[in-house]
């Protein structure tokens, strides 16, 4: 089974650098002890995305909230695991997930279509 798109064109590491520049330029939390705050903010943004979807807001608003989640997750990753290349971690995790059985972790079992 193959994923759609080209996994080799990911640029999470570049995004981390852009987010780091943003954090510094705007005076956002920028220390390892701030990681729990960043993860909490990611969770809050995820809730905002869910709320926007439930309210039937435009896709652009939902997408913006989901991007906020990614911002906080990638920002936390640069502080929590600075030596890890997130592009490579993503590739490995995708390969691992592709090798799992149909509906793995979905909380139910069914037959593959």
Biopython code that builds the backbone (N, CA, C, O; Angstrom):
import numpy as np
from Bio.PDB.StructureBuilder import StructureBuilder

atoms = [
    (1, "UNK", "N", (0.840, -1.173, 0.000)),
    (1, "UNK", "CA", (0.000, 0.000, 0.000)),
    (1, "UNK", "C", (0.887, 1.240, 0.000)),
    (1, "UNK", "O", (1.856, 1.311, 0.756)),
    (2, "UNK", "N", (0.565, 2.205, -0.834)),
    (2, "UNK", "CA", (1.341, 3.434, -0.913)),
    (2, "UNK", "C", (0.475, 4.612, -0.522)),
    (2, "UNK", "O", (-0.737, 4.616, -0.739)),
    (3, "UNK", "N", (1.124, 5.619, 0.064)),
    (3, "UNK", "CA", (0.421, 6.849, 0.395)),
    (3, "UNK", "C", (0.282, 7.683, -0.864)),
    (3, "UNK", "O", (1.056, 7.546, -1.811)),
    (4, "UNK", "N", (-0.709, 8.539, -0.854)),
    (4, "UNK", "CA", (-0.859, 9.446, -1.991)),
    (4, "UNK", "C", (0.146, 10.576, -1.841)),
    (4, "UNK", "O", (0.530, 10.935, -0.727)),
    (5, "UNK", "N", (0.571, 11.137, -2.969)),
    (5, "UNK", "CA", (1.525, 12.236, -2.926)),
    (5, "UNK", "C", (2.933, 11.743, -2.717)),
    (5, "UNK", "O", (3.174, 10.551, -2.526)),
    (6, "UNK", "N", (3.845, 12.664, -2.757)),
    (6, "UNK", "CA", (5.253, 12.325, -2.592)),
    (6, "UNK", "C", (5.725, 12.684, -1.198)),
    (6, "UNK", "O", (5.852, 13.860, -0.858)),
    (7, "UNK", "N", (5.983, 11.676, -0.399)),
    (7, "UNK", "CA", (6.453, 11.890, 0.957)),
    (7, "UNK", "C", (7.831, 12.539, 0.947)),
    (7, "UNK", "O", (8.196, 13.229, 1.898)),
    (8, "UNK", "N", (8.598, 12.326, -0.117)),
    (8, "UNK", "CA", (9.949, 12.877, -0.163)),
    (8, "UNK", "C", (9.970, 14.393, -0.309)),
    (8, "UNK", "O", (11.038, 14.999, -0.215)),
    (9, "UNK", "N", (8.820, 15.020, -0.537)),
    (9, "UNK", "CA", (8.784, 16.465, -0.705)),
    (9, "UNK", "C", (8.317, 17.194, 0.547)),
    (9, "UNK", "O", (7.946, 18.365, 0.466)),
    (10, "UNK", "N", (8.326, 16.544, 1.682)),
    (10, "UNK", "CA", (7.906, 17.184, 2.920)),
    (10, "UNK", "C", (8.952, 18.188, 3.374)),
    (10, "UNK", "O", (10.144, 18.040, 3.103)),
    (11, "UNK", "N", (8.485, 19.190, 4.056)),
    (11, "UNK", "CA", (9.412, 20.223, 4.513)),
    (11, "UNK", "C", (9.061, 20.693, 5.921)),
    (11, "UNK", "O", (9.019, 21.896, 6.181)),
    (12, "UNK", "N", (8.814, 19.774, 6.810)),
    (12, "UNK", "CA", (8.489, 20.122, 8.182)),
    (12, "UNK", "C", (9.640, 20.861, 8.847)),
    (12, "UNK", "O", (9.415, 21.768, 9.648)),
    (13, "UNK", "N", (10.846, 20.486, 8.527)),
    (13, "UNK", "CA", (12.008, 21.158, 9.115)),
    (13, "UNK", "C", (12.069, 22.626, 8.706)),
    (13, "UNK", "O", (12.420, 23.482, 9.517)),
    (14, "UNK", "N", (11.732, 22.918, 7.458)),
    (14, "UNK", "CA", (11.688, 24.320, 7.023)),
    (14, "UNK", "C", (10.583, 25.063, 7.757)),
    (14, "UNK", "O", (10.759, 26.217, 8.147)),
    (15, "UNK", "N", (9.441, 24.401, 7.945)),
    (15, "UNK", "CA", (8.335, 25.021, 8.673)),
    (15, "UNK", "C", (8.741, 25.324, 10.110)),
    (15, "UNK", "O", (8.393, 26.377, 10.645)),
    (16, "UNK", "N", (9.478, 24.405, 10.740)),
    (16, "UNK", "CA", (9.950, 24.639, 12.109)),
    (16, "UNK", "C", (10.801, 25.899, 12.178)),
    (16, "UNK", "O", (10.679, 26.680, 13.121)),
    (17, "UNK", "N", (11.657, 26.100, 11.192)),
    (17, "UNK", "CA", (12.512, 27.296, 11.179)),
    (17, "UNK", "C", (11.681, 28.568, 11.026)),
    (17, "UNK", "O", (11.958, 29.582, 11.666)),
    (18, "UNK", "N", (10.668, 28.505, 10.178)),
    (18, "UNK", "CA", (9.788, 29.673, 9.994)),
    (18, "UNK", "C", (9.026, 29.977, 11.287)),
    (18, "UNK", "O", (8.880, 31.138, 11.671)),
    (19, "UNK", "N", (8.545, 28.934, 11.949)),
    (19, "UNK", "CA", (7.805, 29.113, 13.194)),
    (19, "UNK", "C", (8.731, 29.635, 14.294)),
    (19, "UNK", "O", (8.321, 30.466, 15.104)),
    (20, "UNK", "N", (9.962, 29.157, 14.326)),
    (20, "UNK", "CA", (10.927, 29.669, 15.301)),
    (20, "UNK", "C", (11.158, 31.161, 15.089)),
    (20, "UNK", "O", (11.182, 31.931, 16.050)),
    (21, "UNK", "N", (11.326, 31.570, 13.836)),
    (21, "UNK", "CA", (11.526, 32.994, 13.532)),
    (21, "UNK", "C", (10.310, 33.806, 13.973)),
    (21, "UNK", "O", (10.451, 34.903, 14.515)),
    (22, "UNK", "N", (9.115, 33.262, 13.738)),
    (22, "UNK", "CA", (7.892, 33.937, 14.165)),
    (22, "UNK", "C", (7.851, 34.073, 15.683)),
    (22, "UNK", "O", (7.548, 35.146, 16.205)),
    (23, "UNK", "N", (8.155, 32.986, 16.390)),
    (23, "UNK", "CA", (8.130, 33.000, 17.857)),
    (23, "UNK", "C", (9.089, 34.055, 18.406)),
    (23, "UNK", "O", (8.753, 34.779, 19.344)),
    (24, "UNK", "N", (10.261, 34.135, 17.829)),
    (24, "UNK", "CA", (11.254, 35.114, 18.288)),
    (24, "UNK", "C", (10.802, 36.532, 17.949)),
    (24, "UNK", "O", (10.865, 37.426, 18.792)),
    (25, "UNK", "N", (10.348, 36.735, 16.715)),
    (25, "UNK", "CA", (9.936, 38.073, 16.272)),
    (25, "UNK", "C", (8.754, 38.608, 17.081)),
    (25, "UNK", "O", (8.665, 39.810, 17.328)),
    (26, "UNK", "N", (7.852, 37.724, 17.490)),
    (26, "UNK", "CA", (6.643, 38.157, 18.190)),
    (26, "UNK", "C", (6.728, 38.002, 19.700)),
    (26, "UNK", "O", (5.771, 38.312, 20.409)),
    (27, "UNK", "N", (7.868, 37.524, 20.202)),
    (27, "UNK", "CA", (8.048, 37.396, 21.641)),
    (27, "UNK", "C", (7.227, 36.289, 22.276)),
    (27, "UNK", "O", (6.865, 36.376, 23.450)),
    (28, "UNK", "N", (6.926, 35.235, 21.500)),
    (28, "UNK", "CA", (6.167, 34.109, 22.038)),
    (28, "UNK", "C", (7.059, 33.268, 22.946)),
    (28, "UNK", "O", (8.283, 33.398, 22.937)),
    (29, "UNK", "N", (6.419, 32.406, 23.726)),
    (29, "UNK", "CA", (7.161, 31.485, 24.584)),
    (29, "UNK", "C", (8.203, 30.749, 23.752)),
    (29, "UNK", "O", (7.916, 30.263, 22.658)),
    (30, "UNK", "N", (9.428, 30.674, 24.296)),
    (30, "UNK", "CA", (10.509, 30.120, 23.472)),
    (30, "UNK", "C", (11.557, 29.367, 24.289)),
    (30, "UNK", "O", (12.738, 29.374, 23.944)),
    (31, "UNK", "N", (11.128, 28.726, 25.357)),
    (31, "UNK", "CA", (12.066, 27.972, 26.196)),
    (31, "UNK", "C", (11.538, 26.555, 26.389)),
    (31, "UNK", "O", (10.332, 26.323, 26.305)),
    (32, "UNK", "N", (12.431, 25.613, 26.646)),
    (32, "UNK", "CA", (11.967, 24.230, 26.862)),
    (32, "UNK", "C", (10.890, 24.115, 27.946)),
    (32, "UNK", "O", (9.993, 23.279, 27.837)),
    (33, "UNK", "N", (10.970, 24.934, 28.973)),
    (33, "UNK", "CA", (9.953, 24.858, 30.025)),
    (33, "UNK", "C", (8.568, 25.338, 29.538)),
    (33, "UNK", "O", (7.568, 25.171, 30.237)),
    (34, "UNK", "N", (8.522, 25.925, 28.350)),
    (34, "UNK", "CA", (7.257, 26.380, 27.764)),
    (34, "UNK", "C", (6.561, 25.307, 26.918)),
    (34, "UNK", "O", (5.469, 25.543, 26.403)),
    (35, "UNK", "N", (7.180, 24.138, 26.771)),
    (35, "UNK", "CA", (6.612, 23.070, 25.946)),
    (35, "UNK", "C", (5.191, 22.698, 26.383)),
    (35, "UNK", "O", (4.317, 22.565, 25.526)),
    (36, "UNK", "N", (4.929, 22.524, 27.694)),
    (36, "UNK", "CA", (3.541, 22.189, 28.072)),
    (36, "UNK", "C", (2.538, 23.255, 27.632)),
    (36, "UNK", "O", (1.417, 22.919, 27.249)),
    (37, "UNK", "N", (2.918, 24.524, 27.679)),
    (37, "UNK", "CA", (2.018, 25.586, 27.220)),
    (37, "UNK", "C", (1.734, 25.438, 25.730)),
    (37, "UNK", "O", (0.588, 25.560, 25.297)),
    (38, "UNK", "N", (2.763, 25.179, 24.958)),
    (38, "UNK", "CA", (2.589, 25.045, 23.507)),
    (38, "UNK", "C", (1.675, 23.866, 23.170)),
    (38, "UNK", "O", (0.833, 23.963, 22.277)),
    (39, "UNK", "N", (1.843, 22.757, 23.886)),
    (39, "UNK", "CA", (0.989, 21.595, 23.647)),
    (39, "UNK", "C", (-0.450, 21.866, 24.083)),
    (39, "UNK", "O", (-1.394, 21.414, 23.436)),
    (40, "UNK", "N", (-0.611, 22.595, 25.166)),
    (40, "UNK", "CA", (-1.957, 22.979, 25.591)),
    (40, "UNK", "C", (-2.594, 23.890, 24.544)),
    (40, "UNK", "O", (-3.768, 23.724, 24.214)),
    (41, "UNK", "N", (-1.835, 24.847, 24.018)),
    (41, "UNK", "CA", (-2.368, 25.742, 22.992)),
    (41, "UNK", "C", (-2.763, 24.960, 21.738)),
    (41, "UNK", "O", (-3.762, 25.283, 21.095)),
    (42, "UNK", "N", (-1.983, 23.937, 21.392)),
    (42, "UNK", "CA", (-2.331, 23.094, 20.236)),
    (42, "UNK", "C", (-3.671, 22.415, 20.487)),
    (42, "UNK", "O", (-4.513, 22.340, 19.593)),
    (43, "UNK", "N", (-3.862, 21.926, 21.694)),
    (43, "UNK", "CA", (-5.118, 21.268, 22.061)),
    (43, "UNK", "C", (-6.287, 22.258, 21.986)),
    (43, "UNK", "O", (-7.368, 21.914, 21.507)),
    (44, "UNK", "N", (-6.064, 23.480, 22.458)),
    (44, "UNK", "CA", (-7.104, 24.516, 22.406)),
    (44, "UNK", "C", (-7.466, 24.821, 20.953)),
    (44, "UNK", "O", (-8.642, 24.945, 20.613)),
    (45, "UNK", "N", (-6.457, 24.942, 20.108)),
    (45, "UNK", "CA", (-6.710, 25.223, 18.687)),
    (45, "UNK", "C", (-7.468, 24.075, 18.023)),
    (45, "UNK", "O", (-8.309, 24.303, 17.154)),
    (46, "UNK", "N", (-7.172, 22.855, 18.428)),
    (46, "UNK", "CA", (-7.901, 21.703, 17.906)),
    (46, "UNK", "C", (-9.378, 21.790, 18.292)),
    (46, "UNK", "O", (-10.259, 21.478, 17.491)),
    (47, "UNK", "N", (-9.632, 22.212, 19.512)),
    (47, "UNK", "CA", (-11.010, 22.427, 19.946)),
    (47, "UNK", "C", (-11.694, 23.514, 19.134)),
    (47, "UNK", "O", (-12.873, 23.399, 18.797)),
    (48, "UNK", "N", (-10.944, 24.580, 18.819)),
    (48, "UNK", "CA", (-11.507, 25.655, 18.007)),
    (48, "UNK", "C", (-11.828, 25.160, 16.588)),
    (48, "UNK", "O", (-12.824, 25.572, 15.994)),
    (49, "UNK", "N", (-10.986, 24.282, 16.056)),
    (49, "UNK", "CA", (-11.258, 23.702, 14.730)),
    (49, "UNK", "C", (-12.527, 22.856, 14.783)),
    (49, "UNK", "O", (-13.363, 22.924, 13.882)),
    (50, "UNK", "N", (-12.665, 22.065, 15.832)),
    (50, "UNK", "CA", (-13.854, 21.233, 15.987)),
    (50, "UNK", "C", (-15.100, 22.101, 16.118)),
    (50, "UNK", "O", (-16.131, 21.813, 15.511)),
    (51, "UNK", "N", (-15.001, 23.142, 16.897)),
    (51, "UNK", "CA", (-16.129, 24.049, 17.084)),
    (51, "UNK", "C", (-16.514, 24.732, 15.771)),
    (51, "UNK", "O", (-17.698, 24.862, 15.459)),
    (52, "UNK", "N", (-15.515, 25.166, 15.007)),
    (52, "UNK", "CA", (-15.781, 25.804, 13.716)),
    (52, "UNK", "C", (-16.492, 24.832, 12.771)),
    (52, "UNK", "O", (-17.416, 25.219, 12.055)),
    (53, "UNK", "N", (-16.056, 23.573, 12.774)),
    (53, "UNK", "CA", (-16.692, 22.560, 11.924)),
    (53, "UNK", "C", (-18.135, 22.335, 12.358)),
    (53, "UNK", "O", (-19.038, 22.305, 11.523)),
    (54, "UNK", "N", (-18.359, 22.175, 13.687)),
    (54, "UNK", "CA", (-19.712, 21.935, 14.192)),
    (54, "UNK", "C", (-20.646, 23.093, 13.871)),
    (54, "UNK", "O", (-21.838, 22.883, 13.645)),
    (55, "UNK", "N", (-20.120, 24.306, 13.847)),
    (55, "UNK", "CA", (-20.940, 25.486, 13.560)),
    (55, "UNK", "C", (-21.149, 25.695, 12.059)),
    (55, "UNK", "O", (-21.875, 26.600, 11.649)),
    (56, "UNK", "N", (-20.516, 24.863, 11.255)),
    (56, "UNK", "CA", (-20.668, 24.989, 9.812)),
    (56, "UNK", "C", (-19.957, 26.196, 9.226)),
    (56, "UNK", "O", (-20.364, 26.731, 8.194)),
    (57, "UNK", "N", (-18.896, 26.617, 9.889)),
    (57, "UNK", "CA", (-18.129, 27.759, 9.382)),
    (57, "UNK", "C", (-17.424, 27.377, 8.082)),
    (57, "UNK", "O", (-17.262, 26.193, 7.787)),
    (58, "UNK", "N", (-17.011, 28.364, 7.316)),
    (58, "UNK", "CA", (-16.340, 28.076, 6.038)),
    (58, "UNK", "C", (-15.084, 27.216, 6.230)),
    (58, "UNK", "O", (-14.417, 27.281, 7.262)),
    (59, "UNK", "N", (-14.788, 26.423, 5.220)),
    (59, "UNK", "CA", (-13.601, 25.556, 5.266)),
    (59, "UNK", "C", (-12.340, 26.350, 5.561)),
    (59, "UNK", "O", (-11.447, 25.862, 6.254)),
    (60, "UNK", "N", (-12.258, 27.565, 5.045)),
    (60, "UNK", "CA", (-11.063, 28.395, 5.277)),
    (60, "UNK", "C", (-10.827, 28.611, 6.772)),
    (60, "UNK", "O", (-9.683, 28.566, 7.224)),
    (61, "UNK", "N", (-11.890, 28.843, 7.548)),
    (61, "UNK", "CA", (-11.759, 29.050, 8.990)),
    (61, "UNK", "C", (-11.319, 27.761, 9.679)),
    (61, "UNK", "O", (-10.456, 27.785, 10.557)),
    (62, "UNK", "N", (-11.908, 26.646, 9.284)),
    (62, "UNK", "CA", (-11.532, 25.348, 9.871)),
    (62, "UNK", "C", (-10.069, 25.056, 9.566)),
    (62, "UNK", "O", (-9.313, 24.650, 10.450)),
    (63, "UNK", "N", (-9.675, 25.261, 8.321)),
    (63, "UNK", "CA", (-8.284, 25.014, 7.914)),
    (63, "UNK", "C", (-7.319, 25.903, 8.687)),
    (63, "UNK", "O", (-6.245, 25.454, 9.089)),
    (64, "UNK", "N", (-7.694, 27.153, 8.895)),
    (64, "UNK", "CA", (-6.831, 28.077, 9.638)),
    (64, "UNK", "C", (-6.606, 27.580, 11.066)),
    (64, "UNK", "O", (-5.488, 27.638, 11.579)),
    (65, "UNK", "N", (-7.665, 27.095, 11.701)),
    (65, "UNK", "CA", (-7.525, 26.561, 13.064)),
    (65, "UNK", "C", (-6.654, 25.312, 13.069)),
    (65, "UNK", "O", (-5.855, 25.120, 13.986)),
    (66, "UNK", "N", (-6.798, 24.462, 12.058)),
    (66, "UNK", "CA", (-5.954, 23.260, 11.977)),
    (66, "UNK", "C", (-4.490, 23.629, 11.750)),
    (66, "UNK", "O", (-3.597, 22.971, 12.285)),
    (67, "UNK", "N", (-4.239, 24.664, 10.971)),
    (67, "UNK", "CA", (-2.858, 25.124, 10.779)),
    (67, "UNK", "C", (-2.298, 25.654, 12.086)),
    (67, "UNK", "O", (-1.118, 25.456, 12.375)),
    (68, "UNK", "N", (-3.126, 26.328, 12.885)),
    (68, "UNK", "CA", (-2.668, 26.778, 14.207)),
    (68, "UNK", "C", (-2.203, 25.588, 15.043)),
    (68, "UNK", "O", (-1.202, 25.675, 15.754)),
    (69, "UNK", "N", (-2.941, 24.466, 14.953)),
    (69, "UNK", "CA", (-2.536, 23.248, 15.667)),
    (69, "UNK", "C", (-1.138, 22.831, 15.211)),
    (69, "UNK", "O", (-0.265, 22.549, 16.032)),
    (70, "UNK", "N", (-0.937, 22.795, 13.892)),
    (70, "UNK", "CA", (0.374, 22.408, 13.361)),
    (70, "UNK", "C", (1.470, 23.363, 13.816)),
    (70, "UNK", "O", (2.574, 22.932, 14.151)),
    (71, "UNK", "N", (1.170, 24.653, 13.828)),
    (71, "UNK", "CA", (2.151, 25.634, 14.302)),
    (71, "UNK", "C", (2.624, 25.268, 15.707)),
    (71, "UNK", "O", (3.824, 25.169, 15.965)),
    (72, "UNK", "N", (1.665, 25.070, 16.606)),
    (72, "UNK", "CA", (2.039, 24.785, 17.993)),
    (72, "UNK", "C", (2.747, 23.444, 18.137)),
    (72, "UNK", "O", (3.692, 23.329, 18.918)),
    (73, "UNK", "N", (2.312, 22.440, 17.407)),
    (73, "UNK", "CA", (2.955, 21.122, 17.492)),
    (73, "UNK", "C", (4.392, 21.199, 16.973)),
    (73, "UNK", "O", (5.315, 20.694, 17.613)),
    (74, "UNK", "N", (4.578, 21.831, 15.817)),
    (74, "UNK", "CA", (5.941, 21.950, 15.277)),
    (74, "UNK", "C", (6.812, 22.833, 16.163)),
    (74, "UNK", "O", (8.005, 22.571, 16.318)),
    (75, "UNK", "N", (6.227, 23.870, 16.741)),
    (75, "UNK", "CA", (6.989, 24.733, 17.635)),
    (75, "UNK", "C", (7.414, 23.961, 18.876)),
    (75, "UNK", "O", (8.551, 24.083, 19.332)),
    (76, "UNK", "N", (6.497, 23.165, 19.420)),
    (76, "UNK", "CA", (6.847, 22.331, 20.573)),
    (76, "UNK", "C", (7.918, 21.314, 20.193)),
    (76, "UNK", "O", (8.806, 21.018, 20.991)),
    (77, "UNK", "N", (7.836, 20.779, 18.974)),
    (77, "UNK", "CA", (8.799, 19.751, 18.553)),
    (77, "UNK", "C", (10.214, 20.311, 18.479)),
    (77, "UNK", "O", (11.177, 19.608, 18.784)),
    (78, "UNK", "N", (10.344, 21.563, 18.080)),
    (78, "UNK", "CA", (11.698, 22.127, 17.963)),
    (78, "UNK", "C", (12.345, 22.325, 19.325)),
    (78, "UNK", "O", (13.571, 22.343, 19.439)),
    (79, "UNK", "N", (11.516, 22.475, 20.366)),
    (79, "UNK", "CA", (12.043, 22.620, 21.721)),
    (79, "UNK", "C", (12.150, 21.280, 22.449)),
    (79, "UNK", "O", (13.091, 21.054, 23.209)),
    (80, "UNK", "N", (11.181, 20.395, 22.213)),
    (80, "UNK", "CA", (11.145, 19.112, 22.930)),
    (80, "UNK", "C", (12.124, 18.085, 22.372)),
    (80, "UNK", "O", (12.678, 17.282, 23.122)),
    (81, "UNK", "N", (12.334, 18.109, 21.070)),
    (81, "UNK", "CA", (13.216, 17.126, 20.437)),
    (81, "UNK", "C", (14.019, 17.823, 19.325)),
    (81, "UNK", "O", (13.849, 17.514, 18.146)),
    (82, "UNK", "N", (14.882, 18.755, 19.707)),
    (82, "UNK", "CA", (15.585, 19.589, 18.725)),
    (82, "UNK", "C", (16.526, 18.839, 17.789)),
    (82, "UNK", "O", (16.872, 19.355, 16.727)),
    (83, "UNK", "N", (16.940, 17.646, 18.158)),
    (83, "UNK", "CA", (17.862, 16.914, 17.284)),
    (83, "UNK", "C", (17.145, 15.996, 16.298)),
    (83, "UNK", "O", (17.779, 15.372, 15.447)),
    (84, "UNK", "N", (15.819, 15.917, 16.420)),
    (84, "UNK", "CA", (15.052, 15.044, 15.531)),
    (84, "UNK", "C", (14.655, 15.793, 14.270)),
    (84, "UNK", "O", (14.224, 16.945, 14.325)),
    (85, "UNK", "N", (14.806, 15.125, 13.138)),
    (85, "UNK", "CA", (14.355, 15.670, 11.862)),
    (85, "UNK", "C", (12.911, 15.213, 11.680)),
    (85, "UNK", "O", (12.646, 14.031, 11.462)),
    (86, "UNK", "N", (11.988, 16.155, 11.772)),
    (86, "UNK", "CA", (10.574, 15.799, 11.746)),
    (86, "UNK", "C", (10.135, 15.256, 10.390)),
    (86, "UNK", "O", (9.171, 14.493, 10.320)),
    (87, "UNK", "N", (10.815, 15.631, 9.318)),
    (87, "UNK", "CA", (10.508, 15.036, 8.018)),
    (87, "UNK", "C", (10.783, 13.540, 8.051)),
    (87, "UNK", "O", (9.983, 12.740, 7.565)),
    (88, "UNK", "N", (11.918, 13.171, 8.626)),
    (88, "UNK", "CA", (12.282, 11.761, 8.707)),
    (88, "UNK", "C", (11.373, 11.012, 9.682)),
    (88, "UNK", "O", (10.975, 9.879, 9.411)),
    (89, "UNK", "N", (11.044, 11.633, 10.808)),
    (89, "UNK", "CA", (10.133, 11.014, 11.771)),
    (89, "UNK", "C", (8.779, 10.772, 11.117)),
    (89, "UNK", "O", (8.173, 9.718, 11.310)),
    (90, "UNK", "N", (8.298, 11.754, 10.337)),
    (90, "UNK", "CA", (7.027, 11.593, 9.631)),
    (90, "UNK", "C", (7.098, 10.428, 8.653)),
    (90, "UNK", "O", (6.191, 9.598, 8.612)),
    (91, "UNK", "N", (8.166, 10.361, 7.866)),
    (91, "UNK", "CA", (8.309, 9.270, 6.890)),
    (91, "UNK", "C", (8.275, 7.912, 7.577)),
    (91, "UNK", "O", (7.572, 7.004, 7.135)),
    (92, "UNK", "N", (9.040, 7.775, 8.664)),
    (92, "UNK", "CA", (9.087, 6.504, 9.385)),
    (92, "UNK", "C", (7.724, 6.147, 9.963)),
    (92, "UNK", "O", (7.301, 4.993, 9.889)),
    (93, "UNK", "N", (7.037, 7.124, 10.535)),
    (93, "UNK", "CA", (5.728, 6.864, 11.127)),
    (93, "UNK", "C", (4.707, 6.508, 10.049)),
    (93, "UNK", "O", (3.858, 5.643, 10.262)),
    (94, "UNK", "N", (4.783, 7.163, 8.907)),
    (94, "UNK", "CA", (3.870, 6.845, 7.807)),
    (94, "UNK", "C", (4.103, 5.424, 7.323)),
    (94, "UNK", "O", (3.147, 4.677, 7.113)),
    (95, "UNK", "N", (5.359, 5.041, 7.145)),
    (95, "UNK", "CA", (5.675, 3.675, 6.711)),
    (95, "UNK", "C", (5.169, 2.660, 7.724)),
    (95, "UNK", "O", (4.609, 1.631, 7.344)),
    (96, "UNK", "N", (5.361, 2.940, 9.012)),
    (96, "UNK", "CA", (4.891, 2.049, 10.065)),
    (96, "UNK", "C", (3.368, 1.920, 10.011)),
    (96, "UNK", "O", (2.825, 0.820, 10.110)),
    (97, "UNK", "N", (2.691, 3.055, 9.852)),
    (97, "UNK", "CA", (1.231, 3.049, 9.805)),
    (97, "UNK", "C", (0.699, 2.331, 8.570)),
    (97, "UNK", "O", (-0.313, 1.634, 8.644)),
    (98, "UNK", "N", (1.377, 2.498, 7.436)),
    (98, "UNK", "CA", (0.957, 1.815, 6.214)),
    (98, "UNK", "C", (1.089, 0.300, 6.343)),
    (98, "UNK", "O", (0.375, -0.446, 5.673)),
    (99, "UNK", "N", (1.993, -0.151, 7.197)),
    (99, "UNK", "CA", (2.194, -1.582, 7.391)),
    (99, "UNK", "C", (1.236, -2.217, 8.383)),
    (99, "UNK", "O", (1.249, -3.434, 8.566)),
    (100, "UNK", "N", (0.413, -1.415, 9.019)),
    (100, "UNK", "CA", (-0.523, -1.945, 10.007)),
    (100, "UNK", "C", (-1.768, -2.516, 9.316)),
    (100, "UNK", "O", (-2.068, -2.177, 8.171)),
    (101, "UNK", "N", (-2.484, -3.387, 10.032)),
    (101, "UNK", "CA", (-3.689, -3.986, 9.452)),
    (101, "UNK", "C", (-4.796, -2.949, 9.219)),
    (101, "UNK", "O", (-4.785, -1.864, 9.801)),
    (102, "UNK", "N", (-5.732, -3.304, 8.368)),
    (102, "UNK", "CA", (-6.898, -2.487, 8.050)),
    (102, "UNK", "C", (-7.622, -2.085, 9.330)),
    (102, "UNK", "O", (-7.857, -2.934, 10.191)),
    (103, "UNK", "N", (-7.973, -0.835, 9.471)),
    (103, "UNK", "CA", (-8.692, -0.233, 10.584)),
    (103, "UNK", "C", (-7.966, -0.385, 11.918)),
    (103, "UNK", "O", (-8.604, -0.407, 12.971)),
    (104, "UNK", "N", (-6.653, -0.489, 11.883)),
    (104, "UNK", "CA", (-5.845, -0.595, 13.099)),
    (104, "UNK", "C", (-6.087, 0.628, 13.983)),
    (104, "UNK", "O", (-5.972, 1.763, 13.519)),
    (105, "UNK", "N", (-6.418, 0.401, 15.239)),
    (105, "UNK", "CA", (-6.592, 1.472, 16.197)),
    (105, "UNK", "C", (-7.879, 2.263, 16.080)),
    (105, "UNK", "O", (-8.038, 3.273, 16.765)),
    (106, "UNK", "N", (-8.791, 1.840, 15.242)),
    (106, "UNK", "CA", (-10.040, 2.580, 15.047)),
    (106, "UNK", "C", (-11.093, 2.222, 16.084)),
    (106, "UNK", "O", (-12.161, 2.834, 16.104)),
    (107, "UNK", "N", (-10.824, 1.262, 16.934)),
    (107, "UNK", "CA", (-11.786, 0.892, 17.970)),
    (107, "UNK", "C", (-12.876, -0.062, 17.496)),
    (107, "UNK", "O", (-13.820, -0.351, 18.231)),
    (108, "UNK", "N", (-12.743, -0.542, 16.281)),
    (108, "UNK", "CA", (-13.696, -1.528, 15.768)),
    (108, "UNK", "C", (-12.963, -2.401, 14.748)),
    (108, "UNK", "O", (-11.882, -2.060, 14.267)),
    (109, "UNK", "N", (-13.561, -3.487, 14.450)),
    (109, "UNK", "CA", (-12.949, -4.382, 13.479)),
    (109, "UNK", "C", (-13.920, -4.583, 12.315)),
    (109, "UNK", "O", (-15.125, -4.736, 12.511)),
    (110, "UNK", "N", (-13.389, -4.580, 11.148)),
    (110, "UNK", "CA", (-14.210, -4.801, 9.971)),
    (110, "UNK", "C", (-13.394, -5.490, 8.914)),
    (110, "UNK", "O", (-12.190, -5.694, 9.065)),
    (111, "UNK", "N", (-14.048, -5.837, 7.866)),
    (111, "UNK", "CA", (-13.341, -6.482, 6.758)),
    (111, "UNK", "C", (-12.904, -5.429, 5.772)),
    (111, "UNK", "O", (-13.620, -4.464, 5.504)),
    (112, "UNK", "N", (-11.723, -5.627, 5.240)),
    (112, "UNK", "CA", (-11.185, -4.690, 4.261)),
    (112, "UNK", "C", (-12.013, -4.729, 2.996)),
    (112, "UNK", "O", (-12.341, -5.804, 2.492)),
    (113, "UNK", "N", (-12.359, -3.533, 2.470)),
    (113, "UNK", "CA", (-13.189, -3.513, 1.239)),
    (113, "UNK", "C", (-12.472, -4.113, 0.044)),
    (113, "UNK", "O", (-13.035, -4.166, -1.050)),
]
sb = StructureBuilder()
sb.init_structure("model")
sb.init_model(0)
sb.init_chain("A")
sb.init_seg("    ")
for serial, (resi, resn, name, xyz) in enumerate(atoms, 1):
    if name == "N":
        sb.init_residue(resn, " ", resi, " ")
    sb.init_atom(name, np.array(xyz, "f"), 0.0, 1.0, " ", f" {name:<3s}", serial, name[0])
structure = sb.get_structure()
